[in-house]
Amino acid sequence: MATRTAGNDQGSETAEAFIEGLLAAMTLEQKLSQLQIAFRPRLEDAKDLARGGIGAVFWPRSAEAANELQRTAREETPHGIPLLVGLDVVHGQRTTFPVPLAQAASFDPAVAETDARISAKEAASGGVNWTFSPMVDVSRDPRWGRVVEGFGEDTHVNSVFGAAKIRGYQGESLAHEDSILACAKHFVAYGQAEGGRDYNTVDVSVQRLRNVYLEPFRTAVEAGAATVMAAFNTVSGRPAHANGPLLTGLLKEEWGFEGVVVGDADGVVNLVDHGVAADLGDALQQSYAAGLDVEMGGNAVSADGTALLAPGDVSSDRVDDAVRRVLRLKHGLGLFDSPYRDAVREIIAPTQETRLAAREAAEKSLVLLKNDGGVLPLGRSHRRVLLVGPYAESTDHLGAWVQSFAEPAGTLADAIREECPDWSLTVKEGSGFFGEDRALLADAVEAAQLHDVVLLAVGEPSSLTGEASSRSDLRLPGGQEDLIRAIAGTRKPFAVVMFNGRPLVTGGWIDSAPAVLEAWHLGLEGPAAVARALSGQVNPGGRLPMTFPRSSSQVPIHYDHENTGRPATVSARVDEADVDVALMGPGNTDDRYTSKYRDLPLGPQFAFGHGLSYTSFSYGQLRVETGELALDDLRDGQSFRFGIPLSNIGDRSGDEVTLVFIRDRVASLAQPVRRLRAFARTSLAAGQTELLTFDLGWSDLGFWDNDGCYVVEPGEFEVHIGGGLEGNVQTVLRLT
């Protein structure tokens, strides 16, 4: 692997001496220029920015153009400081992988790391050296469109997958030519926007902020994330872009983060609309003083070198600290010696190898939600199959946050024809994504009568997911639910394949569908992965990283909720004389004064961790090696250890995801009813057994209190181990 020399053009001087020498020679305007990133679509305009000494630009779409910008910065500015070149490389550059939420469904962090490693190689070959990914915002409200960009509702899953992405992007060393800077975003609690409405207010307690939303960022810092992006939202009334206690007090001082804090697009400008800054100058002053290092928008210094801030507006120590952080990253990337890329070697298309990696990632991300009667798999032998729905011949599989130049995916229909050439496949539209067409519906129903089995390819288009794509109604759009119900009415065997970027509400049709395969937006090789799962060449083994609600009004809903003082539990009896019985769904409770919706069954439609398989798994007897520990021993590094045999008792190979939850029975603060502390994905052949071993230590059994202190309290801890939330093997650990 080629390495960019992480030295400098000052011979034997150390990196810090080199950086201090630069700082001493720079004017305030030159320093402030380093503390901004801007986008200019025209190369000549971008070169003007580089000529003006800007510290970072957005990628100009080719290695050749990136080299021009770097050459301008190196040769036409007083200090020759190279550029950081940024781009949102979220789940692929040339090879598009599944959206991050789908990757989380794999419960295999290697999927995320492989995506990031390939993406970094492809992006770096074109001159990109900084990506604004991963998003590690814990997201419990599927109305929020950006759930597609993160890893779901669980803090631990976000932490593990975020760290995996960072390792993939940054590689073994930033000095390697195929490494790029990662950026953990959005700091912090962006995923708890009120009403699931993007950019909205966040008001959160200290303990929830610490226990839920900050943990993935702390893990990201420990994993070596080079940069962190501030969030658009307020936290307890203070916008994140100007939140000194968070950006400086917690991130930089408490956690010791030595990298760069970058703003989000116009996040500093937005302080005026938030009502905490009088004008742009005031907004810049507050942001830099709070600990922001790079403003995204290019407002601090204009292309002609005019600074919006005067000496003293922000302390010289704070300005110098921010510039040092930027220069250290540039030095670490080796840009002072080797800022250019070989344009001939730029990767401009997926390869057979990267396509295979993307397909394997897509296959691992599939989640089998239902399979009554074993409708799936269909096998590859001859049968008459009708494929209907707006996703039958759609190429919209890449998902949100995909590059505009990315190679398009194929269609599900074509993938099925390739995978199952002996099928007699008929394709009907049945319904569009939006609106209703009774003629299309009638045509599909008529065609269903002439086929052995029907596949419905439904979902939400990727345009409904991502940033600024909040939805109030989480049902399938258009007439797709009518199409499912109409096909169910034909009494033909059928399966639903659902393509989406968030949990959807399926209550209007789920009971009539015998089989449902959650296929997300799986990227370039998504259709091929789905076709292989339908035929049985692939056995779905993913699990839901977010809860699927029964109703849009049931959100936010998540598995790790507190018990409340009046928890609702399923009752075996409902008083028929109760005037409110009509409001109760099956599985509701006759105990009126408990926490519930009176017109919904208890619990979600599909819980976090839910997922089926074409085979069956069994857990053996739990073997507890260490069931009791003293608090001091746990603090000193000892851990609870236990093992459990996992067996594939079915007739085909498959993957089982094992989840380890804990519950602190009695604590000084109310604790979640379950908290995920470990997970493992295991591939087993039919009849194979493997012993799984897990450890729980100091970091697993404690929590953050409202004073911002991490505490571990003695007591009893329930441990639940299995393939989901229900039917688990249990034990109790004692901490004395």
FENVENFEN-V650021 format. One line per field, one symbol per residue. ss: DSSP state (@ for helix, = for strand, . for the rest). psi: psi as a letter, one per 30 degrees, with the letter a starting at -180 (. if undefined). A space follows every 50 residues. Layout:
BEGIN
ss=???
psi=???
END
This chain:
BEGIN
ss=..=...........@@@@@@@@@@@..@@@@@@@.===....@@@@@@@@ @....===....@@@@@@@@@@@@@........====............@ @@@@@...@@@@@@@@@@@@@@@@@....==...=.........@@@@@. ....@@@@@@@@@@@@@@@@.....=....=.=====..@@@.@@@.... .....@@@@@@@@@@@@@@@@@....====...==..==@@@.@@@@@@@ @@@@.....===.......@@@@@.....@@@@@@@@@@@...===.... =.....=........@@@@@@@@@@@@@@@@@..........@@@..... .@@@@@@@@@@@@@@.=====@@@.........=====............ ...........@@@@@@@@....=====.........@@@@@@@@@@@.. ..=======..@@@...............@@@@@@@@@@...=======. .........@@@..====.......@@@@@@@@@@............=.. .@@@.......=....=.............@@@...........=..... .....=.....=....===...==...==.@@@@@....=========.. ...===========.......=..==========....========.@@@ @.==.....==...========......=======.
psi=kkkkkhblggcgkleeeeeeeeeffkleeeeeefhlklkjekeeeeeeee ffgkfkllkggleeeeeeeeeeeefglefhklkkjlkjiehkdejkllle eeeeffhjffeeeeeeeeeeeeeefgfkgklikljhjkjgjffkfgfffa gafkeeeeeeeeeeeeeeefafkffkfgklkljklkjlgffgkkggkkgl kkjkleeeeeeeffeeeeeeeefgkflkkllflljhfkkefhieeeeeee eeeefgkgakjklljgeeeffeefgfkeaeeeeeeeeeefgkekkjfhfe klfggkkfklkfekkeeeeeeeeeeeeeeeeefgffeiflljffgkjgll leeeeeeeeeeeeffkkjelhkgheklflflkljkkjllfgegkgifeal hkkfgkkllaleeeeeeeeiffkjkkkkeeklellkjfeeeeeeeeeefg lelkkjjlaklffglakhhkkfjglklbgeeeeeeeeeffgkklkkkkkl glklkgfffeffjekkjjgajgaegeeeeeeeeefffkjkgllkfkkjlf lffflkklehllflfikklkkfkkjffkfgeffklkgakgjehljlkfgk lklleklkfkkalfaklkkakkjjejfklkeeeeegfllkkllkkkkjga glllkkjkkjllkjeklfkkllfkjkfllkkkkklkfkkkkkklkkaeff falkafggkkkkklakjkkkkagaflhlkllkkkj.
END
